[in-house]
Amino acid sequence: MPSPSSSRLAYIDWTRGLACLLMFQTHCYDSWLGGAARQSKFFMWSQVLGTLPAPLFLFLAGISFAIVTDKLRLKGLAAGQIARTTIRRGAEILALGLLFRLQEFAVSWGWAPGSDLLRVDILNAIGISMMLMGLGCWMVLSLTQTSRPRLILGLMAVGVAAIISLLSPLIWTTWRPRWLPWPLESYINGVHNLNEPQSWLFPIFPWSAFAFVGLAVGLFLLSDGALKHEARTFALAGAAGVGLIYLGRWLNARPVQLYAAIDFWHTSPNFFLIRIGWLLAISTGAYAWCRWGPGQRGFSPLIQLGQTSLLVYWVHIEFVYGRISILPKHAVDIPTASLGLVAIFFFMLGLSLLRTELKGRRVGALGWFRKPLKATSN
């Protein structure tokens, strides 16, 4: 049985791999199904599951951010150094997101509009969220002197997540920053150049809230009590997740609502609570699966995909939505699209294994070149 510490890291990779799998099925069925299949309950539930990958990626980015920040803090780095390191990493992810848009525009040359270059996608959201978390942690660590920094940082993260979620319906409607140029406003509410927020984009409101929740959860999992009673901590997290699901549903059923206009599936704070509940429940299940179940026995395809999630995200888009799509778009039935999904899964898994193998060889080669030369005697 793997140790609790390895289970902790494995569950993050496993959950990220699950997000990749959910992303594959969402994109494949959305791109390929046509005719009556697009009106079926199967397609509807496929798209409902599609509401989970982006929150999972952002949530896990927040947890990973908490682990990195805590390690840097325990090494004795100053708040400014921690901020520079984490914000720089967020800027790198944002730059990759911009590069990805440039690649997509080049591949789609001739029919993709120039505005696609400034589309706010999930990589942009992760990069911006990491930069915002770095800024928030810097402010807290610089302005407060406390013996419990994890607690203060966690409270900051929860507060920011709540503010983003509660303001999202207003930022999308009556409080829109219309005075900003649309490329900048799009990072706030996903308006793009279409004069109203778009549900298929990933602006700060509401998406960054998932990253800040992940930051809070990650800091909680790193606390001394949680590390000492890890299994009990995850059980409590799972129970809290179920409670949040029911709380969000109960609040949504109330006759009196806070907002005059709201998009339940994209900006509703009630749906935000429901999705956070699902994220906690999924994380608990993943931890249990990796620690006590067969999650780490032998080869795990999901852990493998989770370790190279950026690569498989980057590549699969072209084979599903791009010009080299392996199936005709909006033209096939459910069985055919399902076969395409299986093909995409195994292709991406093979690509992931190749990436890991090449990385291992590169590290081995570097280690060989760095070996000290032994003195020879006559």
Residue pairs with C-beta under 8 A, 6 or more apart in sequence:
1 291
1 292
2 10
2 290
2 291
2 296
4 230
4 231
4 291
6 296
7 287
7 290
7 291
7 296
8 221
8 230
8 287
10 290
10 295
10 296
10 300
10 303
11 283
11 286
11 287
11 289
11 290
11 291
11 295
12 60
12 63
12 64
12 306
13 302
13 303
13 306
13 307
14 286
14 289
14 290
14 295
14 300
14 302
14 303
14 306
15 56
15 60
15 282
15 283
15 286
15 306
16 56
16 57
16 60
16 305
16 306
16 307
16 309
17 300
17 301
17 302
17 303
17 304
17 305
17 306
17 307
17 309
18 56
18 282
18 286
18 302
18 306
19 52
19 53
19 56
19 57
19 60
19 306
19 309
20 53
20 302
20 305
20 306
20 309
20 312
20 313
20 348
21 302
21 305
21 345
22 49
22 50
22 52
22 53
22 56
23 50
23 53
23 313
23 316
24 316
24 320
24 341
24 344
24 345
24 348
25 46
25 49
25 50
25 341
26 46
26 47
26 49
26 50
26 53
27 316
27 317
27 320
27 321
28 320
28 337
28 340
28 341
28 344
29 42
29 43
29 46
29 47
29 334
29 337
29 341
30 46
30 47
30 50
31 320
31 321
31 325
31 327
31 329
31 330
32 320
32 325
32 327
32 328
32 329
32 330
32 331
32 332
32 336
32 337
32 340
33 43
33 330
33 332
33 333
33 334
33 337
34 329
34 330
34 331
34 332
34 333
35 331
35 333
37 43
37 332
37 333
37 334
37 337
38 330
40 334
42 334
43 334
51 265
51 275
52 275
52 278
52 279
52 282
54 122
54 125
54 202
54 207
54 210
55 207
55 210
55 275
55 276
55 279
56 279
56 282
57 122
57 126
57 309
58 122
58 125
58 126
58 129
58 207
58 208
58 210
58 211
58 214
59 210
59 211
59 213
59 214
59 217
59 279
59 283
60 214
61 126
61 129
61 130
61 211
61 214
62 129
62 133
62 157
62 210
62 211
62 212
62 213
62 214
62 215
62 216
62 217
62 218
63 214
63 215
63 217
63 218
63 221
64 214
64 218
65 86
65 130
65 133
65 134
65 211
65 214
65 215
65 218
66 214
66 215
66 216
66 217
66 218
66 219
66 221
66 222
67 218
67 222
68 85
68 86
68 89
69 82
69 86
69 137
69 153
70 150
70 218
70 219
70 222
72 81
72 82
72 85
72 86
73 82
73 141
73 149
77 85
79 137
79 138
79 141
79 142
80 138
80 142
82 134
82 137
82 138
82 141
83 134
83 135
83 137
83 138
86 130
86 133
86 134
86 137
87 130
87 131
87 134
87 135
87 138
89 130
90 126
90 127
90 128
90 129
90 130
90 131
90 132
90 133
90 134
91 127
91 131
92 127
93 123
93 126
93 127
93 130
94 123
94 124
94 127
94 128
94 131
95 127
96 123
96 127
96 310
97 121
97 122
97 123
97 124
97 126
97 127
98 124
100 121
100 123
100 314
101 116
101 117
101 118
101 119
101 121
102 117
104 112
104 116
104 317
104 322
105 112
105 114
105 116
105 117
107 318
107 322
107 323
108 116
108 322
108 323
115 192
115 193
118 183
118 186
118 192
119 186
119 192
119 201
120 186
120 187
120 190
120 192
120 201
120 202
120 203
121 201
121 202
122 202
122 313
123 310
123 313
124 187
124 202
125 202
125 203
125 204
125 207
125 208
126 211
128 187
128 204
128 208
129 204
129 207
129 208
129 211
129 212
130 211
132 160
132 204
132 208
132 211
132 212
133 157
133 211
133 212
133 215
136 156
136 157
136 160
136 212
137 153
137 156
139 156
140 149
140 152
140 153
140 156
141 149
141 153
144 152
146 152
150 219
150 220
150 222
150 223
151 219
151 223
153 215
153 219
154 215
154 216
154 219
154 220
155 216
157 212
157 213
157 215
157 216
157 219
158 212
158 213
158 216
160 209
160 212
161 209
161 210
161 212
161 213
161 216
162 209
164 204
164 205
164 206
164 208
164 209
164 212
165 206
165 209
165 269
165 272
166 269
167 175
167 205
168 205
168 206
168 209
168 267
168 269
168 272
169 259
169 261
169 262
169 263
169 267
169 268
169 269
170 259
171 177
171 188
171 189
171 205
172 189
172 197
172 205
172 263
172 266
172 267
173 259
173 260
173 261
174 260
174 261
176 185
176 189
176 191
176 197
177 185
177 188
177 189
178 185
180 188
182 191
182 192
182 193
185 191
186 192
186 193
186 201
186 203
187 203
187 204
188 203
188 204
188 205
189 197
189 203
189 205
190 197
190 198
190 199
190 201
190 202
190 203
191 197
191 198
192 198
192 201
197 203
199 263
199 265
199 266
205 267
206 266
206 267
206 272
209 272
210 275
210 276
210 279
213 276
213 279
214 279
217 237
217 280
217 283
220 226
220 233
221 227
221 230
221 233
225 233
226 233
231 291
234 283
234 284
234 287
234 288
235 284
237 280
237 283
237 284
238 280
238 281
238 283
238 284
238 285
240 277
240 280
241 276
241 277
241 278
241 279
241 280
241 281
241 283
241 284
242 277
242 281
243 277
244 273
244 274
244 276
244 277
244 280
245 273
245 274
245 277
245 278
245 281
246 277
247 273
247 277
248 270
248 271
248 272
248 273
248 274
248 277
249 270
249 274
251 270
251 273
252 264
252 268
252 270
252 271
258 269
262 268
264 270
264 271
265 271
286 295
289 295
290 296
295 303
296 303
301 349
304 349
304 352
304 353
304 356
305 312
305 348
305 349
305 352
307 352
307 356
308 351
308 352
308 355
308 356
311 351
311 352
311 355
312 348
312 351
312 352
315 348
315 351
316 344
316 347
316 348
318 324
318 325
319 325
319 326
319 344
319 347
320 326
320 344
321 329
326 340
326 343
326 344
327 336
327 337
327 340
332 340
